[in-house]
Amino acid sequence: MRRPALLLVLALLAGCAGGARPAGGRTLAELERGRVLAAARAALDEGPVTVTASVAERSAGGPHDFYSEGDYWWPDPDAPGGPYVRRDGLTNPDNFVAHRQAMRRLGRIVPDLASAYVLTGDDRFADAARRHLEAWFVDDETRMNPSLLYAQAISGRVTGRGIGVIDTVHLVEVARAVEVLERLGGVTPAEAAPVRRWFADYLEWITTHPYGVDERDHGNNHSTAWALQAAAFARLVGDEGVLADVRRRFKETLVPDQMAADGSFPQETARTKPYAYSLFNLDMLAMTAEAASVPGDDLWTFETPDGRGLARALDYMTPYVADKASWPLPPDVAYWDDWPVRHPALLLGGVRLDRPALVALWAAQDPDPTADEVIRNLPVRRPLLWAPRATLVPPRSR
């Protein structure tokens, strides 16, 4: 039995407390409603597609194992059939990508449906989301194994690598959707329990297996994406120990080791796509703060003794979102024209740090990017699952 609709209405109204709306402004729910409902209604007709739907012939694993291949590795023309060789920056078009695409699809559909349920309380959206969750995480015939042993494989060299853990960053918003659906009565505790068990098993894997530890300690955006996943999955399953560890790593490693005094990320600005990687790492750091913070330990306001923290990172990057032409480094070698978009760091930074201008800047960006590279690096796209629905979105100042 679903929670009575009255309780959902009360939950929605509770999120709508606040001051007067600024002239010309809208709430987040108003801004998102049309796009969310259109996407969710289309998703009602989409059936689950899991890792078992595509055979990865080069995988050393089985049909339930996620598999992907290193982007920049190619057959060696001087040694046909031998180990692949690296061609930096050039993606091999013959790579196996079906499992990545299926996971990104899951990371789109379930948050779309959960967001529509937030807005409407319509059980059709929750029921459809549950079908995808059961197929991926519960059904013995179609579920994915809760490990990533065969991600970022390189033919003739390795069957999997630690850096492949970044492929599951698209499960972060899925985990958040499960939280929200259960809280609002869209799924029952009994329905959510086996999904939580899957995430608990995967959380244990990324925090204990050598591949997970390698990713955690890799540095740059890989370590940040690991921290976000650990925090999001720990939050879902109630693992306070992992959440505390993520908060410690945020303050002792991620910010001190990755952020320069001016708020930039030198390990990202040194790349051939410094703009996109800087935005990606900022998003991952911001979402880690959102997922891991607790009363009395707010990562949004944390600063090192010399003032480095999310506020400074936003101060550094947001002028170049508002005016990309002012970016002081060379443009990215690819996809330069596809950025920026609606980065969650802008919206949640505006909300958590009380900076309405950041919320307005977020709203002014492209809400529906279509470039695959952008989608791959934007795993958090449904703000109704994260920010209060009554968040005021002021018109962007000119």
C-alpha positions in Angstrom: 0.0 0.0 0.0 1.3 3.4 -1.0 1.6 6.2 1.5 -1.6 8.3 1.4 -1.5 11.1 -1.1 -2.1 13.6 1.7 1.3 12.9 3.1 2.9 13.6 -0.2 1.1 16.9 -0.5 2.2 17.8 3.0 5.8 16.9 2.1 5.6 19.1 -1.0 4.2 22.0 1.0 6.9 21.6 3.6 9.5 22.2 0.9 7.7 25.3 -0.2 8.2 27.4 2.9 10.3 30.5 2.3 10.3 34.2 1.6 8.6 36.1 -1.1 9.4 35.3 -4.7 11.6 37.8 -6.4 10.0 39.7 -9.3 10.1 37.5 -12.4 11.5 34.5 -10.6 10.2 31.0 -10.4 10.5 28.1 -8.1 12.7 25.2 -9.1 9.5 23.0 -9.4 8.0 25.5 -11.8 11.1 25.8 -13.8 11.6 22.0 -14.1 8.0 20.8 -14.4 7.5 20.8 -18.2 10.8 19.3 -19.0 10.7 16.6 -16.3 7.1 15.5 -17.1 7.8 15.3 -20.8 10.9 13.1 -20.2 9.2 11.0 -17.6 6.1 10.3 -19.8 8.4 9.2 -22.6 10.3 7.0 -20.2 7.0 5.2 -19.2 7.3 3.3 -22.5 11.0 2.3 -22.1 11.7 -1.1 -20.7 14.8 -2.0 -18.7 18.0 -2.7 -20.6 20.7 -4.1 -18.3 24.2 -5.5 -18.9 22.8 -8.9 -19.8 21.2 -7.4 -23.0 24.6 -7.1 -24.7 27.3 -9.7 -25.0 30.8 -8.4 -24.5 32.9 -10.9 -26.4 36.2 -9.5 -25.3 35.3 -9.5 -21.6 37.0 -12.0 -19.2 33.8 -11.9 -17.2 30.3 -13.3 -17.5 27.0 -12.0 -18.8 26.2 -10.2 -15.5 29.5 -8.4 -15.3 29.8 -4.8 -16.5 32.5 -4.4 -19.1 34.2 -1.4 -20.8 37.4 -0.7 -22.6 40.1 1.9 -22.3 39.2 4.8 -24.6 42.6 5.6 -26.1 43.9 2.0 -26.7 44.2 0.6 -30.3 45.4 -2.5 -32.1 49.1 -2.3 -32.8 49.7 -2.1 -36.6 53.1 -3.5 -36.1 51.9 -6.5 -34.1 48.4 -7.7 -35.3 46.7 -9.6 -32.6 49.2 -8.4 -29.9 48.6 -6.0 -27.0 46.9 -2.8 -27.8 48.9 0.5 -27.9 48.0 3.9 -26.5 47.1 6.8 -28.8 46.4 9.6 -26.3 43.3 11.6 -26.9 42.0 9.5 -29.7 39.1 7.3 -28.8 39.0 3.9 -30.5 35.6 3.7 -32.3 35.6 -0.1 -32.1 35.5 -0.1 -28.3 32.7 -2.0 -26.6 30.4 0.7 -25.2 27.0 -1.1 -24.8 27.3 -1.5 -21.1 28.3 2.2 -20.6 25.3 3.3 -22.7 22.9 1.1 -20.8 24.1 2.5 -17.5 23.8 6.0 -18.6 20.3 5.2 -19.8 19.5 3.9 -16.4 21.0 7.1 -14.9 18.6 9.1 -17.1 15.4 7.1 -16.8 15.2 6.4 -13.1 15.9 10.0 -12.0 13.4 11.3 -14.6 10.7 9.1 -13.3 11.5 9.9 -9.6 11.5 13.6 -10.4 8.1 13.3 -12.0 6.8 11.4 -8.9 8.1 14.3 -6.7 6.0 16.7 -8.8 2.9 14.6 -9.2 2.7 11.7 -6.8 1.5 9.7 -9.7 2.2 6.0 -9.0 2.8 5.3 -12.7 6.1 7.0 -12.5 7.2 5.2 -9.3 6.1 1.8 -10.7 8.1 2.3 -13.9 11.2 3.3 -11.9 10.8 0.2 -9.8 10.8 -2.0 -12.8 14.2 -0.7 -13.9 15.6 -1.0 -10.4 14.5 -4.5 -10.1 15.9 -5.5 -13.5 19.4 -4.0 -12.7 19.8 -4.9 -9.0 17.4 -7.6 -8.0 16.2 -10.0 -10.8 18.6 -13.0 -11.0 18.2 -13.2 -14.8 19.1 -9.6 -15.6 20.9 -8.0 -12.6 24.4 -6.6 -12.7 27.0 -8.1 -10.4 27.9 -5.6 -7.6 31.6 -5.3 -8.7 33.6 -3.7 -11.5 36.3 -6.2 -12.3 36.2 -5.8 -16.0 35.9 -2.0 -16.6 38.5 -0.1 -18.6 40.1 -3.3 -20.0 42.9 -3.2 -22.5 43.2 -6.0 -25.0 46.3 -8.0 -24.4 47.3 -6.1 -21.3 44.7 -6.1 -18.5 41.2 -7.5 -18.0 40.1 -4.5 -15.9 41.5 -1.5 -14.1 40.8 0.6 -11.0 40.1 3.7 -13.1 37.1 1.9 -14.5 35.2 2.6 -11.2 34.4 6.1 -12.6 32.0 4.3 -15.1 29.5 3.8 -12.2 29.3 7.4 -11.3 26.1 7.3 -13.3 24.6 5.3 -10.4 24.9 8.2 -8.0 21.6 9.8 -9.1 19.9 6.4 -9.3 20.8 5.9 -5.6 19.4 9.3 -4.8 16.2 8.5 -6.7 15.7 5.4 -4.5 16.1 7.5 -1.4 13.5 10.0 -2.6 11.1 7.5 -3.8 11.1 5.6 -0.6 10.8 8.8 1.5 7.7 9.9 -0.4 6.1 6.4 -0.5 6.8 5.7 -4.2 8.5 2.4 -3.2 7.9 0.5 0.0 10.7 -0.4 2.4 10.3 -4.0 1.3 10.7 -3.1 -2.4 13.7 -0.9 -1.6 15.5 -3.4 0.6 17.0 -5.7 -2.1 18.1 -2.6 -4.1 19.8 -1.3 -0.9 21.5 -4.7 -0.5 23.0 -4.4 -4.0 24.4 -0.9 -3.3 25.7 -2.1 0.1 27.6 -4.9 -1.6 28.9 -2.6 -4.3 29.9 0.0 -1.7 31.9 -2.7 0.2 33.6 -3.6 -3.1 34.7 -0.1 -4.0 36.0 0.5 -0.5 37.9 -2.8 -0.1 38.9 -4.3 -3.5 42.3 -3.2 -4.9 40.6 -1.7 -7.9 38.4 0.5 -5.7 41.3 1.5 -3.5 43.4 2.3 -6.6 40.6 4.6 -7.8 40.2 6.2 -4.4 43.9 7.0 -4.3 44.3 7.8 -8.0 44.2 11.6 -7.6 42.4 14.2 -9.8 38.8 13.8 -10.8 38.9 10.0 -10.4 39.4 10.3 -6.6 36.7 12.9 -6.5 34.3 10.7 -8.4 35.1 7.8 -6.1 34.3 9.9 -3.1 31.0 11.0 -4.6 30.0 7.4 -5.2 31.1 6.2 -1.8 29.1 9.0 -0.2 26.0 8.6 -2.3 25.9 4.8 -1.8 26.7 5.0 1.9 24.0 7.6 2.4 21.5 5.2 0.7 22.4 2.2 2.8 23.1 4.1 6.1 26.8 3.4 6.4 27.9 6.2 8.7 31.5 4.9 8.8 32.0 5.4 5.1 30.3 8.8 5.2 32.7 9.9 8.0 35.6 8.6 6.0 34.5 10.6 2.9 34.2 13.7 5.0 37.7 13.2 6.3 39.1 12.6 2.8 37.3 15.7 1.5 39.0 17.9 4.1 42.4 16.1 4.3 43.0 15.0 0.7 40.6 16.1 -2.0 40.6 19.9 -1.3 44.2 20.2 -0.1 45.7 18.0 -2.8 43.6 19.1 -5.8 42.8 22.8 -5.3 45.2 25.6 -5.8 45.2 28.8 -3.8 43.1 30.6 -6.4 40.4 27.8 -6.4 41.5 26.1 -9.7 42.3 22.4 -10.1 45.8 22.2 -11.5 45.5 18.5 -12.2 42.6 19.3 -14.5 43.9 22.5 -16.1 47.0 20.6 -17.2 44.8 18.4 -19.4 44.0 18.8 -23.1 40.4 19.6 -22.1 41.1 21.8 -19.1 37.7 23.6 -19.2 35.5 20.5 -19.2 37.6 18.6 -16.7 37.6 21.6 -14.3 33.8 21.8 -14.5 33.5 18.0 -14.0 35.8 18.0 -11.0 33.9 21.0 -9.5 30.6 19.2 -9.9 32.0 16.0 -8.4 33.4 17.9 -5.4 30.2 19.8 -4.9 28.0 16.7 -5.1 30.3 14.9 -2.6 29.7 17.8 -0.2 26.0 17.5 -0.8 25.9 13.7 -0.3 28.3 13.5 2.7 27.6 16.6 4.8 25.8 16.2 8.1 24.7 18.8 10.8 27.9 20.0 12.5 30.1 18.9 9.6 29.1 20.9 6.5 31.6 20.4 3.7 30.0 23.2 1.7 31.5 25.7 4.2 34.7 23.8 5.0 37.9 25.8 4.3 41.6 24.9 4.7 43.6 27.3 6.9 44.5 29.3 3.7 40.8 29.6 2.6 40.5 26.8 0.0 37.1 25.2 -0.3 34.0 25.1 -2.5 33.3 28.8 -2.2 36.7 29.6 -3.6 36.4 27.0 -6.3 33.1 28.5 -7.4 34.6 32.0 -7.3 37.4 30.8 -9.7 35.2 28.9 -12.2 31.9 30.8 -12.4 33.2 33.8 -14.2 34.2 31.5 -17.0 30.8 29.9 -17.0 29.2 33.3 -17.4 31.7 34.3 -20.1 33.6 31.4 -21.6 35.5 33.7 -23.9 37.4 35.0 -20.8 38.8 31.5 -20.1 42.6 32.1 -19.6 43.8 28.7 -20.8 43.8 27.2 -24.3 40.3 25.9 -25.4 39.6 22.2 -25.0 40.8 20.1 -27.9 37.4 18.6 -28.4 33.8 19.5 -27.4 34.7 23.1 -26.6 31.4 24.4 -28.0 29.3 22.0 -25.9 30.1 23.5 -22.5 29.0 24.9 -20.1 25.6 23.4 -19.2 23.4 23.3 -16.1 26.1 22.2 -13.7 24.8 21.0 -10.3 27.6 22.8 -8.5 26.1 26.1 -9.6 22.6 25.4 -8.4 23.5 23.7 -5.1 26.3 26.2 -4.4 23.8 28.9 -4.8 21.4 27.2 -2.4 23.8 26.0 0.2 26.0 29.2 0.2 23.1 31.6 -0.2 24.2 33.0 -3.5 21.1 33.6 -5.7 23.3 34.8 -8.6 24.7 31.3 -8.9 21.2 29.8 -9.1 20.4 32.3 -11.8 23.6 31.5 -13.7 22.7 27.8 -13.5 19.2 28.5 -14.9 20.7 30.4 -17.9 22.7 27.3 -19.1 21.6 24.5 -21.5 19.3 22.2 -19.6 19.3 19.4 -22.1 22.7 18.7 -23.6 22.8 16.0 -26.3 26.6 15.5 -26.9 27.6 12.1 -25.6 30.8 13.5 -24.1 28.7 16.0 -22.0 26.3 13.4 -20.9 29.2 11.1 -19.9 30.6 13.8 -17.7 27.3 15.1 -16.2 25.9 12.3 -14.1 23.7 14.6 -11.9 21.0 16.2 -14.0 17.8 16.2 -12.0 17.9 18.9 -9.4 14.5 18.2 -7.9 16.1 15.1 -6.3 18.7 17.3 -4.6 17.6 20.9 -4.0 14.4 22.0 -2.3 11.5 22.3 -4.8 10.8 25.8 -3.6 14.3 27.0 -4.4 13.8 30.4 -5.9 15.3 30.8 -9.3 15.7 34.6 -9.9 16.0 36.0 -13.4 19.7 36.3 -14.4 21.0 39.8 -13.9 22.2 41.5 -17.1 
